[in-house]
């Protein structure tokens, strides 16, 4: 074997092979055990290692979806998410750091990274007390208020000066529907939050992993995804692409159904603050002194048949009206900074869902947010603000 | 070859080493190769094609053996048994159509009657051709050679392949408008064609050793090397094959070297190459690149992805073959560290360049040298180099970009030859640090010449390639 003399010139016997295999097996087993014993610190140490914000620029938003076409991989470990994000770069001395939390609408589904709410805010050249406002997109493509709380808690390490929290009814009610991977894959943090702030949360849905599930071999998918995320950093730097946009049917073309079902309710019921998990909002206000601007995000309001029963395919009128009322009352009672923009964007500016905006829609939203954001930053706003209709 | 396929082959190797009596080794490799032709064939959209192509492969190989037998060679019982096994495997693999068996060997096969008819027709045609061509073996062999070349052109030229796909779809009652060139995905045909041409040419020149049907088939479709080589030579291969009964396969040395080679190959192919593939140059990444630097990164990534993928696959193939007792030839020898383009082509896909040198360059140059009136030396060198490299290019696919890639390397080789002839004396006088500097400069220049040539190799059309070249030079991107 020409060129392989380093391999073929040695003499191998069975004793040597058994010794090597034995040692390798022992080393592998030891590494796994040590990794499991040091978990979660062991995994976190790997996840915090990143080429982003060093060799390549940080991502403008968290990676979403396992899509090679858009250089994305599903990452659920918070350390890996944040270490790859541009927020992990050092905060400049003259920076007023704003983070935007929320769901796929805030993330910018079907939008380029420079078309999202945070990107649009950055084009407005806002300043607060001489510091330039720099907004960061920390939304994730899942509707879950507990997920948002998780991200908010983690984001505090990155010195935000203001938090813009985009919510909608589904943020509060969707959580128990199906499995939210960001919660199930971070059970320790979810449980810690639930215990610390007495959240109404079924912890049995978020079991802690066993020691065997924390070994290196059991965590191989996490490690492989982390590695893939680093490699995609080169593609991100080369292309600026983090989403493969797909054709969609605009909401204005989708007829409204007659059903009044919502969440687990087949017919109208009376919703309560517990149903809406508003304790998470309270927890966020307890967690930090950083000003939080709660924004009831705009949604598509349909017309025509069944418009008297439903606003859109997500929300029957009875459920959404109750949600809005409950949220407004809670905000007033608790002194939350609250901006209700539910009906402020024209129907034509919605894309594939009642919440996802076109670039024009996002520009309008950023303009609506801007002045309120500055008011909150200046401490001038602690009451409900109602946005105006388009 | 996928990871599961490699796993299965390793399991087979373990059984082969631990349990199989030595006298059955040759037949085992033959049988496994027959089955592997079907198992490794990718699934195809055209009905029955992923059964038909492997069957056609075996039929063509059997026919090639029949026609390339030495005139005095009579079929033996071994040949009859091998033929029976070959036909038996083809017929057996139609059984999943009738029995509820898992379709792991092939997708839904055609009715057994049509296979029997095809086999009967094939045998009849071969016997007729042999009968007609008796005493005219050279002419018959030339006809076989032309047939293989024609088949090669048919399946490697996109417009022809699309037309063929359309015709096959029509005959299978499928939508013709969906025909695509990559629907005729014939497993390893490029390599099989070259091995068959090697058999035919060596018979024509009288240097082919006597091969049994079993030896010829195993050589041509040897399972570790069927997908992507290396392209072995029959006389070298059957030396190992005939020694199998006497070989000690159950020794620590062989097993360690074989498994180590496989492990290295797996790491190169499935870790390094697959990682680089995430951002290596192709039509999509070329269009998405936002800067000159990005394009260069994509291009370097492609250069190393290609090397690690191909050499990794070769390592796996050599390692698996070694476990079974066959030592395949090397295909790579640190090609990107070579100081000139000639040395590169002695280190990259070595078996292919050796083949083309033996069957194209050398015979052509001999003929041109003898030409009356004689051609100038450099004209001969240029013609031979150009034709050789163009054939290597078109072997990958009959497209304009592969043609240009071949010409690119031909020009490089010719320029190197011209330069070397003029500077030989000066180069021999170099010593010490001057020689080292010149060597490093040569390596860098050769590497970048090859890397830039990959632009033609990987991109689908000339306009995209030219856009990339402009981008690499800073034109048209930020």
Contacts between the chains, C-beta under 8 A, distances in Angstrom:
chain1	res1	chain2	res2	distance
A	1	B	257	7.5
A	1	B	261	7.6
A	1	B	318	7.2
A	1	B	327	7.5
A	1	B	330	6.5
A	2	B	330	5.0
A	2	B	333	6.4
A	3	B	330	6.3
A	3	B	332	7.8
A	3	B	333	4.8
A	3	B	334	6.9
A	4	B	261	7.3
A	4	B	330	7.9
A	7	B	257	6.0
A	7	B	260	5.7
A	7	B	261	7.2
A	8	B	257	5.9
A	11	B	253	6.6
A	12	B	252	4.7
A	12	B	253	5.0
A	12	B	256	4.1
A	12	B	257	7.5
A	13	B	252	5.0
A	14	B	252	4.9
A	16	B	252	7.4
A	17	B	252	5.6
A	17	B	255	7.7
A	17	B	256	6.0
A	68	B	278	7.1
A	69	B	284	7.8
A	71	B	278	7.3
A	71	B	279	7.7
A	227	B	275	7.5
A	228	B	278	7.2
A	231	B	275	5.3
A	231	B	278	4.8
A	231	B	279	6.9
A	232	B	278	6.3
A	232	B	279	7.6
A	234	B	278	7.7
A	234	B	279	4.8
A	234	B	297	6.4
A	234	B	301	7.7
A	235	B	278	6.2
A	235	B	279	4.2
A	235	B	285	7.4
A	237	B	294	7.2
A	238	B	279	6.4
A	238	B	285	7.2
A	238	B	288	7.2
A	238	B	289	5.5
A	238	B	290	6.6
A	238	B	291	7.4
A	238	B	294	3.5
A	238	B	297	6.1
A	238	B	298	6.5
A	239	B	285	7.2
A	239	B	288	4.0
A	239	B	289	6.4
A	239	B	290	6.0
A	239	B	294	7.0
A	240	B	290	5.7
A	241	B	288	5.8
